[in-house]
Amino acid sequence: MAVASSDARLQWHPDHDPTVKPVERRAVQLGLRGAALRRYGRPELISVEDITPLVTEQRERLGDGFIGLHTPEEDVYQPRCPEAAAAAAVGIDATAA
């Protein structure tokens, strides 16, 4: 089985809105081990930021629904390798921008 010998695993998980209510879209979860985990934890990692204070502040704003809620800007991830973007098993839409 390929998953058993792979250093990376991609899974699609249910996504949630800021109130933790499920939404229709799916979120990507990556599982890393072995060489992939070592690369991510050293040369590939750019920075780690603790956003606990931001999350706490935004949670307090949810009393009024989403009014005044500040969320981080999100971008569609586009792999540099066209073969990876085209992989039907991964489900990445290469035309999304």
MODELLER restraints for C-alpha pairs under 7 A, 6 or more apart:
rsr = mdl.restraints
at = mdl.atoms
rsr.add(forms.Gaussian(group=physical.xy_distance, feature=features.Distance(at['CA:3:A'], at['CA:9:A']), mean=6.75, stdev=0.5))
rsr.add(forms.Gaussian(group=physical.xy_distance, feature=features.Distance(at['CA:7:A'], at['CA:32:A']), mean=5.73, stdev=0.5))
rsr.add(forms.Gaussian(group=physical.xy_distance, feature=features.Distance(at['CA:7:A'], at['CA:33:A']), mean=4.97, stdev=0.5))
rsr.add(forms.Gaussian(group=physical.xy_distance, feature=features.Distance(at['CA:7:A'], at['CA:34:A']), mean=5.63, stdev=0.5))
rsr.add(forms.Gaussian(group=physical.xy_distance, feature=features.Distance(at['CA:7:A'], at['CA:35:A']), mean=6.63, stdev=0.5))
rsr.add(forms.Gaussian(group=physical.xy_distance, feature=features.Distance(at['CA:7:A'], at['CA:36:A']), mean=5.66, stdev=0.5))
rsr.add(forms.Gaussian(group=physical.xy_distance, feature=features.Distance(at['CA:8:A'], at['CA:30:A']), mean=6.94, stdev=0.5))
rsr.add(forms.Gaussian(group=physical.xy_distance, feature=features.Distance(at['CA:8:A'], at['CA:31:A']), mean=5.59, stdev=0.5))
rsr.add(forms.Gaussian(group=physical.xy_distance, feature=features.Distance(at['CA:8:A'], at['CA:32:A']), mean=4.63, stdev=0.5))
rsr.add(forms.Gaussian(group=physical.xy_distance, feature=features.Distance(at['CA:8:A'], at['CA:33:A']), mean=6.45, stdev=0.5))
rsr.add(forms.Gaussian(group=physical.xy_distance, feature=features.Distance(at['CA:8:A'], at['CA:36:A']), mean=6.66, stdev=0.5))
rsr.add(forms.Gaussian(group=physical.xy_distance, feature=features.Distance(at['CA:9:A'], at['CA:30:A']), mean=5.69, stdev=0.5))
rsr.add(forms.Gaussian(group=physical.xy_distance, feature=features.Distance(at['CA:9:A'], at['CA:31:A']), mean=4.87, stdev=0.5))
rsr.add(forms.Gaussian(group=physical.xy_distance, feature=features.Distance(at['CA:9:A'], at['CA:32:A']), mean=6.50, stdev=0.5))
rsr.add(forms.Gaussian(group=physical.xy_distance, feature=features.Distance(at['CA:10:A'], at['CA:28:A']), mean=6.90, stdev=0.5))
rsr.add(forms.Gaussian(group=physical.xy_distance, feature=features.Distance(at['CA:10:A'], at['CA:29:A']), mean=5.93, stdev=0.5))
rsr.add(forms.Gaussian(group=physical.xy_distance, feature=features.Distance(at['CA:10:A'], at['CA:30:A']), mean=4.79, stdev=0.5))
rsr.add(forms.Gaussian(group=physical.xy_distance, feature=features.Distance(at['CA:10:A'], at['CA:31:A']), mean=6.41, stdev=0.5))
rsr.add(forms.Gaussian(group=physical.xy_distance, feature=features.Distance(at['CA:11:A'], at['CA:28:A']), mean=5.89, stdev=0.5))
rsr.add(forms.Gaussian(group=physical.xy_distance, feature=features.Distance(at['CA:11:A'], at['CA:29:A']), mean=5.22, stdev=0.5))
rsr.add(forms.Gaussian(group=physical.xy_distance, feature=features.Distance(at['CA:11:A'], at['CA:30:A']), mean=6.43, stdev=0.5))
rsr.add(forms.Gaussian(group=physical.xy_distance, feature=features.Distance(at['CA:12:A'], at['CA:26:A']), mean=5.92, stdev=0.5))
rsr.add(forms.Gaussian(group=physical.xy_distance, feature=features.Distance(at['CA:12:A'], at['CA:27:A']), mean=5.60, stdev=0.5))
rsr.add(forms.Gaussian(group=physical.xy_distance, feature=features.Distance(at['CA:12:A'], at['CA:28:A']), mean=4.80, stdev=0.5))
rsr.add(forms.Gaussian(group=physical.xy_distance, feature=features.Distance(at['CA:12:A'], at['CA:29:A']), mean=6.19, stdev=0.5))
rsr.add(forms.Gaussian(group=physical.xy_distance, feature=features.Distance(at['CA:13:A'], at['CA:26:A']), mean=5.45, stdev=0.5))
rsr.add(forms.Gaussian(group=physical.xy_distance, feature=features.Distance(at['CA:13:A'], at['CA:27:A']), mean=5.09, stdev=0.5))
rsr.add(forms.Gaussian(group=physical.xy_distance, feature=features.Distance(at['CA:13:A'], at['CA:28:A']), mean=6.19, stdev=0.5))
rsr.add(forms.Gaussian(group=physical.xy_distance, feature=features.Distance(at['CA:13:A'], at['CA:29:A']), mean=6.80, stdev=0.5))
rsr.add(forms.Gaussian(group=physical.xy_distance, feature=features.Distance(at['CA:14:A'], at['CA:22:A']), mean=6.81, stdev=0.5))
rsr.add(forms.Gaussian(group=physical.xy_distance, feature=features.Distance(at['CA:14:A'], at['CA:25:A']), mean=6.92, stdev=0.5))
rsr.add(forms.Gaussian(group=physical.xy_distance, feature=features.Distance(at['CA:14:A'], at['CA:26:A']), mean=4.83, stdev=0.5))
rsr.add(forms.Gaussian(group=physical.xy_distance, feature=features.Distance(at['CA:14:A'], at['CA:27:A']), mean=5.98, stdev=0.5))
rsr.add(forms.Gaussian(group=physical.xy_distance, feature=features.Distance(at['CA:15:A'], at['CA:22:A']), mean=5.94, stdev=0.5))
rsr.add(forms.Gaussian(group=physical.xy_distance, feature=features.Distance(at['CA:15:A'], at['CA:23:A']), mean=5.76, stdev=0.5))
rsr.add(forms.Gaussian(group=physical.xy_distance, feature=features.Distance(at['CA:15:A'], at['CA:25:A']), mean=6.03, stdev=0.5))
rsr.add(forms.Gaussian(group=physical.xy_distance, feature=features.Distance(at['CA:15:A'], at['CA:26:A']), mean=5.06, stdev=0.5))
rsr.add(forms.Gaussian(group=physical.xy_distance, feature=features.Distance(at['CA:15:A'], at['CA:27:A']), mean=5.20, stdev=0.5))
rsr.add(forms.Gaussian(group=physical.xy_distance, feature=features.Distance(at['CA:16:A'], at['CA:22:A']), mean=4.31, stdev=0.5))
rsr.add(forms.Gaussian(group=physical.xy_distance, feature=features.Distance(at['CA:16:A'], at['CA:23:A']), mean=5.24, stdev=0.5))
rsr.add(forms.Gaussian(group=physical.xy_distance, feature=features.Distance(at['CA:17:A'], at['CA:23:A']), mean=6.42, stdev=0.5))
rsr.add(forms.Gaussian(group=physical.xy_distance, feature=features.Distance(at['CA:58:A'], at['CA:69:A']), mean=5.98, stdev=0.5))
rsr.add(forms.Gaussian(group=physical.xy_distance, feature=features.Distance(at['CA:58:A'], at['CA:70:A']), mean=6.68, stdev=0.5))
rsr.add(forms.Gaussian(group=physical.xy_distance, feature=features.Distance(at['CA:61:A'], at['CA:68:A']), mean=6.63, stdev=0.5))
rsr.add(forms.Gaussian(group=physical.xy_distance, feature=features.Distance(at['CA:61:A'], at['CA:69:A']), mean=6.03, stdev=0.5))
rsr.add(forms.Gaussian(group=physical.xy_distance, feature=features.Distance(at['CA:76:A'], at['CA:97:A']), mean=6.11, stdev=0.5))
rsr.add(forms.Gaussian(group=physical.xy_distance, feature=features.Distance(at['CA:78:A'], at['CA:85:A']), mean=6.84, stdev=0.5))
rsr.add(forms.Gaussian(group=physical.xy_distance, feature=features.Distance(at['CA:79:A'], at['CA:85:A']), mean=5.77, stdev=0.5))
rsr.add(forms.Gaussian(group=physical.xy_distance, feature=features.Distance(at['CA:85:A'], at['CA:92:A']), mean=5.67, stdev=0.5))
rsr.add(forms.Gaussian(group=physical.xy_distance, feature=features.Distance(at['CA:85:A'], at['CA:93:A']), mean=6.96, stdev=0.5))
rsr.add(forms.Gaussian(group=physical.xy_distance, feature=features.Distance(at['CA:85:A'], at['CA:94:A']), mean=5.41, stdev=0.5))
rsr.add(forms.Gaussian(group=physical.xy_distance, feature=features.Distance(at['CA:86:A'], at['CA:92:A']), mean=6.86, stdev=0.5))
rsr.add(forms.Gaussian(group=physical.xy_distance, feature=features.Distance(at['CA:86:A'], at['CA:94:A']), mean=6.21, stdev=0.5))
